[in-house]
Amino acid sequence: MKTPDVGQSGTESSGVPQLQEAPFAARVLAFCRIHRLLVLFLGAFAVRVAFILASGPTAPPWYRGDDQEYDRIAYCLVTEHQYTNTWYPPMYPLFLALNYAVFGRSWFLARLVQAGLGAGTCLLICRLGTKVFSERVGLVAGVLLALYPGHVFFCWRLMAEPLYILLLTWSLLVALSLIECPRPGRAFALGLLVGVDQLVKANLFLFPAMLVVWFAFSARSSTNRRALSVAALITSLALAALIQPIANFFSPAHQADVLPGNAGLGLWLGNNPQAVGSWTEADENAPAVHAFIESHGFAEKLKAADTIEREQIYRTLALSWIRENPGRFLALMPKRLNNAFGLFPRAQVFEGNSLVRRIVYLLTYGPVALFALGGMFLALRRWRATSLLFVVVASYVLTVLVFFGTPRYTLLIIPELLIFASFALLACYDYLAGSPRLPGASEQPA
């Protein structure tokens, strides 16, 4: 007869190993592995809240941007029930007004809500990286976005970036799931989501059209269902675009212009006799600018024009300048790209900023730019799975070539660049560890 096992203490053992309490650090690591998405969200939220507290949770809207105007429009909408805006896309002022209606005019609570949006975006980017590449790539991209200074900073600003980036990332996930099983109803919902996002910020205004083309070629379905889904997508995008003229009509100007009031000015700031390839003031009193405006018969009209009329005049002037100066327009394109993607842009990072901010920009965006380029090159082998990310980047590049480039607008596509950068970073790590296989190369996208 087999004798029972006897432990060192002399007592019988049941054959089941005695569980010993794991060290605290090991238990924490195990919890983080099991609940990594929760940890990612809480970590990203904590980083943003800490920055908000350090920068002034109740500080007035920042004076060096559009913060004060967004705050004024939203507060006037809540208190006076009047939409005094024909300049900015309407959705962020409406989002801010909703915060004020629920919480009162609390800049701190509005910033906390945006911190939640930023943390939620980290989860969406994690999912997007997993779907396109692998779980490791998605997790690294989510962590990098959680710590990315520019994204953290704009959660404190009363600006549209956090909301726009969240909706853009969400729309990419919906689009990727839709091509696997196209349905007209879901395509219609995708169009509304993308259309509303374009009414938060219009800096990727080419993305909806490029999305339609991408979807038409990528959808895996019968010809009839694909055609119906494409038609539904275009219809919902058109319906969402109607929000802009409706909002403009209910403004004091009562003019249903289909574009936000800053679209024409943005084109003019990038294409005028003073243009240098970055955001720049077009001084109407400068001799070259004044002469150009006067030669086209708009000198007196600008003085008497309201907001929407000035927008239309600026649009006409910019298009005229491009037609008359095609060589200079093309020569500005490399400068625009440098101001959008280069390490040493002309404006909105270095000018007026401290040395510390310059160093932070170089040490954060610098590696991201380098690894993102490498990741895009490596991802060409998986071009079908990554094509939508390339569409996002390309839509911004084309916009930059026409308007002007700034690092602030480049922040809108930083999450996609971080996914490419994470892919390259893990490829380098695997190579150094003796595994030359690309991370996720043998996996099918989720």
Buried (B, 14 or more C-beta within 10 A) or exposed (E): EEEEEEEEEEEEEEEEEEEEEEEEEEEEEEEEEEEBBEBBBEBBBEBBBEBBEEBEBEEEBBEEBBBBBBBBBBBBBBEEEEBBBBBBBBBBBBBBBBBBEEBEBBBBBBBBBBBBBBBBBBBBBBBBBBBBBBBBBBBBBBBBBBEBBBBBBBBBBBBBBBBBBBBBBBBBBBBBEBBEEBBBEBBBBBBBBBBBBBBBBBBBBBBBEBBBEBBBEBBEBEEEBBBBBBEBBBBBBEEBBEBBBEBBBBBEBEBBBEBBBBBBBBBBBBBBBEBBBBBBEBEBEBEEBBEBBEEBEBBEBBEEBEBBBBBBBBBBBBBBBBEEBEEEBEEBBEBBBBBBBBEEBBBBBBEEEEEEBEEBBBEBBEEBBEBBBBBBEBBEEBEEBBBBBBBBBBBBBBBBBBBBBBBBBBBBBBBBBBBBBBBBBBBBEBEEEEEEEBBBBEBEBE
